[in-house]
Amino acid sequence: MVDRVVAGPDYIASAAAFRYRPARKARGKGSAMSAESQARETASFGYREVALEAKQDLVDDVFTKVAGRYDLMNDLMSAGLHRLWKEALVTRLAPPRGRRGFSVLDLAGGTGDVAARIVARSRGAARVTVLDVNAAMLEVGRARAAARGDADRIAFIEGNAETLSFPDRSFDAATIAFGIRNVPRIDRALAEAFRVLRPGGRFLCLEFSAVDLPGMARLYDLYSFNVIPALGRVVTGDGAPYQYLVESIRRFPNQARFAEMLREAGFSRVGYDNLTGGVAAIHSGVRL
Ligand SMILES: C[S@@+](CC[C@H](N)C(=O)[O-])C[C@H]1O[C@@H](n2cnc3c(N)ncnc32)[C@H](O)[C@@H]1O
């Protein structure tokens, strides 16, 4: 799960293409949105520009294909680094130990890797709801949680981060790890995360970001595009999901732009920390 993203003006511009863009409003008589204008709503699927409505299904295919080998591939691709990054996320979250009922929503939580770490860090006190749109990823997560004895601490719920079914102000914290770049309408998912947080609740996002070390960027680039899809082919029998992975990372907004998106969603005290020279970053914000 490693790739390089180059920060720069063109990269920042590409972030705009990734975001939800409402079709232009028709004026005057017959102002209903035409099929043609609706078709203009697009999102990036890796380097491809696809109809906004098509992106979720394409992403879903990717994770259905890799679910059984997802965690193994993360270890192989990142040489175990993803574990350190997730631990860094949980350290920033600092779930209180012994405070029963501290409730966390882990968006796009997949196989529940982050949820397991939150529960462990809180010494079993936290309750985590893993929400993910992909049933295959959740199934792997459910089985693992049951095997660890965590089934009563982690709930696995199928749902879309863009349209959460939870009431307003229902969680103490919300996390999302390597998930937000897969969501077609990032702005909607951020607005929903804000809505379901209690006042004072924190949002933490771990995501691949823009490498800020010039020497490292080239090596990272070579590694990402040459090794990762090949590794995916060997381990899962299909390199395409991993080609999507490395491309999607490049299309994701850089640190500054993503911080701006958090502010636009209503979060205060927005900031970020780079990990491993910007290969990944943790963004945070608070609902006041
Ligand atoms: C790279 S995985 C990350 C899984 C997990 N958070 C982790 O760090 O191991 C991305 C996850 O995002 C999920 N996802 C994609 N679009 C989503 C959406 N709109 N709502 C909820 N989950 C989504 C995928 O199904 C997948 O499980």
The ligand as an SDF file (V2000), in Angstrom:
LIG
                    3D

 27 29  0  0  0  0  0  0  0  0999 V2000
   -7.8210    0.6060    1.2020 C   0  0  0  0  0  0  0  0  0  0  0  0
   -9.2280   -0.0190    2.0330 S   0  0  0  0  0  0  0  0  0  0  0  0
   -8.9540    0.5160    3.6970 C   0  0  0  0  0  0  0  0  0  0  0  0
   -9.4830   -0.4370    4.7190 C   0  0  0  0  0  0  0  0  0  0  0  0
   -9.0980   -0.1400    6.1590 C   0  0  0  0  0  0  0  0  0  0  0  0
   -9.5240    1.1790    6.5660 N   0  0  0  0  0  0  0  0  0  0  0  0
   -7.6200   -0.2890    6.3730 C   0  0  0  0  0  0  0  0  0  0  0  0
   -6.9460    0.7160    6.5890 O   0  0  0  0  0  0  0  0  0  0  0  0
   -7.1250   -1.4070    6.3350 O   0  0  0  0  0  0  0  0  0  0  0  0
  -10.4790    1.0800    1.4610 C   0  0  0  0  0  0  0  0  0  0  0  0
  -11.8660    0.6930    1.9200 C   0  0  0  0  0  0  0  0  0  0  0  0
  -12.7520    1.7440    1.5600 O   0  0  0  0  0  0  0  0  0  0  0  0
  -14.0170    1.1550    1.3140 C   0  0  0  0  0  0  0  0  0  0  0  0
  -14.8890    2.1200    0.6360 N   0  0  0  0  0  0  0  0  0  0  0  0
  -14.7800    2.5990   -0.6190 C   0  0  0  0  0  0  0  0  0  0  0  0
  -15.7620    3.4740   -0.8910 N   0  0  0  0  0  0  0  0  0  0  0  0
  -16.5170    3.5600    0.2360 C   0  0  0  0  0  0  0  0  0  0  0  0
  -17.6740    4.3040    0.5880 C   0  0  0  0  0  0  0  0  0  0  0  0
  -18.2530    5.1500   -0.2750 N   0  0  0  0  0  0  0  0  0  0  0  0
  -18.1890    4.1560    1.8210 N   0  0  0  0  0  0  0  0  0  0  0  0
  -17.6230    3.2910    2.7060 C   0  0  0  0  0  0  0  0  0  0  0  0
  -16.5320    2.5480    2.4230 N   0  0  0  0  0  0  0  0  0  0  0  0
  -15.9720    2.6920    1.2050 C   0  0  0  0  0  0  0  0  0  0  0  0
  -13.6560   -0.0730    0.5180 C   0  0  0  0  0  0  0  0  0  0  0  0
  -14.7110   -0.9950    0.4380 O   0  0  0  0  0  0  0  0  0  0  0  0
  -12.4280   -0.5750    1.2840 C   0  0  0  0  0  0  0  0  0  0  0  0
  -12.7760   -1.5050    2.2660 O   0  0  0  0  0  0  0  0  0  0  0  0
  1  2  1  0
  2  3  1  0
  2 10  1  0
  3  4  1  0
  4  5  1  0
  5  6  1  0
  5  7  1  0
  7  8  2  0
  7  9  1  0
 10 11  1  0
 11 12  1  0
 11 26  1  0
 12 13  1  0
 13 14  1  0
 13 24  1  0
 14 15  1  0
 14 23  1  0
 15 16  2  0
 16 17  1  0
 17 18  1  0
 17 23  2  0
 18 19  1  0
 18 20  2  0
 20 21  1  0
 21 22  2  0
 22 23  1  0
 24 25  1  0
 24 26  1  0
 26 27  1  0
M  CHG  2   2   1   9  -1
M  END
$$$$
